[in-house]
Amino acid sequence: MKFLEKLTSKKGQVSMEIGILVAAAVAVAAIAAYFYASNVSNTGKQITNSTNQTTQALADAISDATSELSSYA
């Protein structure tokens, strides 16, 4: 009879399954955090490059406009 009780008892299996589930959740959270931090870093670099390009384009446009005005004077 004890053999049948051991087969139907799942106390150890349930705690192991919960442990595996928690470990998987922690692993997924760590991977997601890594990709989030990586994307934030890349986004900052892209914003800096875009800002520099826009500033240079505006500086070029102002330079062209002022050179045209000086040629009329």
C-alpha positions as a LaTeX table, in Angstrom:
\begin{tabular}{lrrr}
\hline
Residue & $x$ (\AA) & $y$ (\AA) & $z$ (\AA) \\
\hline
Met1 & 0.00 & 0.00 & 0.00 \\
Lys2 & 2.90 & 2.39 & 0.74 \\
Phe3 & 4.20 & 1.86 & $-2.77$ \\
Leu4 & 0.92 & 3.09 & $-4.24$ \\
Glu5 & 1.01 & 6.19 & $-1.98$ \\
Lys6 & 4.52 & 7.04 & $-3.13$ \\
Leu7 & 3.44 & 6.82 & $-6.77$ \\
Thr8 & 0.55 & 9.20 & $-6.25$ \\
Ser9 & 2.44 & 11.63 & $-3.98$ \\
Lys10 & 3.74 & 14.65 & $-5.88$ \\
Lys11 & 5.11 & 16.83 & $-3.09$ \\
Gly12 & 8.70 & 16.69 & $-4.31$ \\
Gln13 & 7.74 & 17.01 & $-7.96$ \\
Val14 & 5.60 & 20.09 & $-7.36$ \\
Ser15 & 8.36 & 21.92 & $-5.53$ \\
Met16 & 10.83 & 20.98 & $-8.27$ \\
Glu17 & 8.46 & 22.22 & $-10.96$ \\
Ile18 & 7.97 & 25.52 & $-9.11$ \\
Gly19 & 11.74 & 25.87 & $-8.79$ \\
Ile20 & 12.22 & 25.28 & $-12.51$ \\
Leu21 & 9.45 & 27.78 & $-13.29$ \\
Val22 & 11.03 & 30.44 & $-11.06$ \\
Ala23 & 14.46 & 29.79 & $-12.56$ \\
Ala24 & 13.05 & 30.14 & $-16.07$ \\
Ala25 & 11.30 & 33.39 & $-15.12$ \\
Val26 & 14.54 & 34.79 & $-13.69$ \\
Ala27 & 16.45 & 33.80 & $-16.83$ \\
Val28 & 13.87 & 35.46 & $-19.10$ \\
Ala29 & 13.93 & 38.62 & $-16.97$ \\
Ala30 & 17.74 & 38.75 & $-17.12$ \\
Ile31 & 17.77 & 38.34 & $-20.90$ \\
Ala32 & 15.08 & 41.00 & $-21.32$ \\
Ala33 & 16.98 & 43.41 & $-19.06$ \\
Tyr34 & 20.16 & 42.89 & $-21.09$ \\
Phe35 & 18.42 & 43.63 & $-24.38$ \\
Tyr36 & 16.64 & 46.64 & $-22.86$ \\
Ala37 & 19.91 & 48.12 & $-21.60$ \\
Ser38 & 21.60 & 47.39 & $-24.92$ \\
Asn39 & 18.83 & 49.13 & $-26.87$ \\
Val40 & 18.87 & 52.15 & $-24.56$ \\
Ser41 & 22.60 & 52.51 & $-25.13$ \\
Asn42 & 22.24 & 52.21 & $-28.90$ \\
Thr43 & 19.36 & 54.68 & $-28.92$ \\
Gly44 & 21.48 & 57.27 & $-27.11$ \\
Lys45 & 24.22 & 56.90 & $-29.70$ \\
Gln46 & 21.71 & 57.23 & $-32.55$ \\
Ile47 & 20.19 & 60.35 & $-31.02$ \\
Thr48 & 23.63 & 61.91 & $-30.65$ \\
Asn49 & 24.49 & 61.16 & $-34.30$ \\
Ser50 & 21.14 & 62.49 & $-35.51$ \\
Thr51 & 21.52 & 65.66 & $-33.47$ \\
Asn52 & 25.03 & 66.24 & $-34.83$ \\
Gln53 & 23.85 & 65.73 & $-38.42$ \\
Thr54 & 20.93 & 68.13 & $-37.95$ \\
Thr55 & 23.17 & 70.76 & $-36.36$ \\
Gln56 & 25.67 & 70.44 & $-39.22$ \\
Ala57 & 22.90 & 70.72 & $-41.83$ \\
Leu58 & 21.58 & 73.87 & $-40.16$ \\
Ala59 & 25.08 & 75.34 & $-39.93$ \\
Asp60 & 25.61 & 74.65 & $-43.64$ \\
Ala61 & 22.27 & 76.24 & $-44.54$ \\
Ile62 & 23.04 & 79.35 & $-42.47$ \\
Ser63 & 26.49 & 79.60 & $-44.02$ \\
Asp64 & 25.03 & 79.35 & $-47.53$ \\
Ala65 & 22.37 & 81.94 & $-46.76$ \\
Thr66 & 24.84 & 84.42 & $-45.28$ \\
Ser67 & 27.27 & 83.97 & $-48.18$ \\
Glu68 & 24.44 & 84.70 & $-50.63$ \\
Leu69 & 23.48 & 87.81 & $-48.69$ \\
Ser70 & 27.06 & 89.04 & $-48.63$ \\
Ser71 & 27.32 & 88.63 & $-52.39$ \\
Tyr72 & 24.32 & 90.99 & $-52.85$ \\
Ala73 & 25.86 & 93.72 & $-50.71$ \\
\hline
\end{tabular}
